[in-house]
Every structure is written in C-alpha cells, then in structure tokens.
Amino acid sequence: MTISVLTIPQSFVDEITQHSLEDYPNEACGIIAAESGKPCNLYRMRNVEASPYRYSMDPKELYLTYKDIEQDHNWEVYAIYHSHTHSEAYPSATDVRLATWPEAFYILISLKDKKNPVLRGFKILDSKIEEAEIVIEE
C-alpha cells in the first residue's frame, strides 16, 4: 500500500492552529488550494453550524472560494481542514460520510489539549480512511 504524502508549509500549520483556537469552542474549517500539487493559498471558511461537534461551510462562501480556486486561478482543492475541539485528530463517522472531495486531503487538528494541538492528515475514499505522512516545509 502506498502512503500518501501531505506537504504543507509551516505558515499554513500556524494559520490552521490560530484559526482553530480563535473559533474555539466551535469547530473551525477551511480549504487549502494548490498549484501543480503545491499548496499555495489557505481560505478560512465560516462554520455555519457554529458548533463544537460539527462543521458546515457557508454555501455561498464555498461557491465563491471554489470559483476563485478553479476558475480564477486554475488551482485545485488540495485539502479540507477542520478542528476537533474535544476529540482526537481522527475522522469521525460524520467526517467520513461528508468527505466529498476524493482527490483532497483531510486535515484534522485536535484541540483536546489546547496548549499542544495535534495535526494529522488523511485521505478518505469510499469510506476508507488512510492516514497520510505529513511533511511540514519551512
């Protein structure tokens, strides 16, 4: 089995962590775009659920973000991220059910210990979860 490699700049890790802590106690969510497989832009999205247990991206904001990524820049959706406020950084049954971008990575950050957030990456395809190796670039 081939292990997927999720490459992400340290600045994006910092941004995801900051966004997640700012939105706490609710889950934070966002999208990372890539150009030729290299992450190039991070979009913070609004969690319309405003819930510590689930997230849903604002449909209008999602449409505009997707348009900016695909039509305006010819980039691709590289990763979808969200925080888990009280549980491990591992996809829940709901996360798996809602995983609609098979080509994207799913990044989860756990704030179970807010002083030491844990970030993990996954591929979710046909309800199967595969953990990705994370390479953080300076």
C-alpha positions as CSV (number, residue, x, y, z in Angstrom):
1,M,0.0,0.0,0.0
2,T,1.3,3.4,-1.0
3,I,1.3,6.1,1.8
4,S,0.1,9.5,0.6
5,V,2.3,12.4,1.5
6,L,0.7,15.6,2.6
7,T,3.1,18.5,2.2
8,I,2.2,21.8,3.9
9,P,4.0,25.0,4.7
10,Q,4.7,25.8,8.4
11,S,2.8,29.1,7.8
12,F,-0.4,27.1,6.9
13,V,0.0,24.9,10.0
14,D,0.3,28.1,12.1
15,E,-2.7,29.6,10.4
16,I,-4.9,26.4,10.9
17,T,-3.8,26.4,14.5
18,Q,-4.6,30.1,15.0
19,H,-7.9,29.8,13.2
20,S,-8.9,26.8,15.3
21,L,-8.0,28.5,18.6
22,E,-9.9,31.7,17.6
23,D,-13.1,29.7,16.7
24,Y,-12.9,27.6,19.9
25,P,-15.2,26.3,21.4
26,N,-16.7,25.8,17.9
27,E,-15.0,23.8,15.1
28,A,-13.1,25.8,12.6
29,C,-12.9,24.8,8.9
30,G,-11.2,25.9,5.7
31,I,-9.7,24.9,2.4
32,I,-6.2,24.8,1.1
33,A,-5.6,25.3,-2.7
34,A,-2.6,24.1,-4.6
35,E,-1.0,24.9,-7.9
36,S,0.6,21.8,-9.6
37,G,0.2,19.9,-6.3
38,K,2.0,22.5,-4.2
39,P,-0.1,24.3,-1.5
40,C,-0.4,28.0,-2.4
41,N,-3.4,29.5,-0.6
42,L,-5.4,29.0,2.5
43,Y,-9.0,30.0,2.8
44,R,-10.6,30.3,6.2
45,M,-14.2,29.4,5.9
46,R,-17.1,30.2,8.2
47,N,-18.7,27.3,10.1
48,V,-22.4,28.0,9.7
49,E,-23.1,25.2,12.3
50,A,-21.3,27.3,15.0
51,S,-21.0,24.0,16.9
52,P,-18.2,22.4,18.9
53,Y,-19.2,19.0,17.4
54,R,-19.7,19.6,13.6
55,Y,-18.9,21.9,10.8
56,S,-20.6,23.0,7.6
57,M,-19.1,25.6,5.3
58,D,-21.2,28.5,4.3
59,P,-22.6,27.5,0.8
60,K,-22.2,31.0,-0.8
61,E,-18.7,31.4,0.6
62,L,-17.9,27.8,-0.6
63,Y,-19.1,28.6,-4.1
64,L,-17.0,31.8,-4.2
65,T,-14.0,30.1,-2.9
66,Y,-14.3,27.2,-5.3
67,K,-14.8,29.6,-8.2
68,D,-11.6,31.5,-7.1
69,I,-9.6,28.3,-6.9
70,E,-10.8,26.6,-10.1
71,Q,-11.9,29.3,-12.5
72,D,-9.9,32.4,-11.5
73,H,-6.6,30.7,-10.7
74,N,-6.8,27.2,-12.3
75,W,-5.7,25.7,-8.9
76,E,-7.0,22.6,-7.3
77,V,-8.6,21.8,-3.9
78,Y,-5.6,20.3,-2.1
79,A,-7.0,19.9,1.4
80,I,-10.1,20.5,3.6
81,Y,-9.3,21.2,7.2
82,H,-11.3,21.4,10.4
83,S,-10.8,21.2,14.1
84,H,-12.0,18.7,16.7
85,T,-12.5,20.6,19.9
86,H,-12.8,17.7,22.3
87,S,-11.6,14.6,20.5
88,E,-8.6,13.1,18.7
89,A,-7.5,14.3,15.3
90,Y,-9.1,11.4,13.5
91,P,-12.1,11.4,11.1
92,S,-15.4,10.8,12.8
93,A,-18.2,8.8,11.2
94,T,-19.8,12.1,10.2
95,D,-16.5,13.3,8.7
96,V,-16.2,10.1,6.6
97,R,-19.8,10.4,5.4
98,L,-19.3,14.0,4.4
99,A,-16.0,13.5,2.7
100,T,-17.0,14.6,-0.9
101,W,-13.6,15.6,-2.3
102,P,-11.9,12.2,-3.1
103,E,-8.8,14.0,-4.5
104,A,-8.3,16.2,-1.5
105,F,-6.5,15.5,1.8
106,Y,-8.5,16.0,5.0
107,I,-6.5,17.7,7.7
108,L,-7.8,17.5,11.3
109,I,-6.4,19.4,14.3
110,S,-7.3,18.3,17.8
111,L,-7.7,20.9,20.5
112,K,-8.3,18.3,23.2
113,D,-5.1,19.8,24.7
114,K,-5.2,23.4,23.5
115,K,-1.6,24.0,24.6
116,N,-0.4,21.1,22.4
117,P,-2.7,20.9,19.3
118,V,-2.2,17.7,17.2
119,L,-2.4,18.0,13.4
120,R,-2.9,14.9,11.2
121,G,-3.8,14.3,7.6
122,F,-5.9,11.7,5.8
123,K,-7.2,10.5,2.5
124,I,-10.9,9.4,2.7
125,L,-12.1,7.4,-0.3
126,D,-15.1,5.1,-0.5
127,S,-15.5,5.4,3.3
128,K,-11.9,4.1,3.8
129,I,-9.6,6.2,5.9
130,E,-5.8,6.2,5.1
131,E,-3.5,8.3,7.3
132,A,-1.1,10.5,5.3
133,E,2.5,11.2,6.1
134,I,2.8,14.9,6.8
135,V,5.8,16.9,5.6
136,I,6.0,20.4,7.0
137,E,8.1,22.8,4.9
138,E,9.6,25.9,6.4
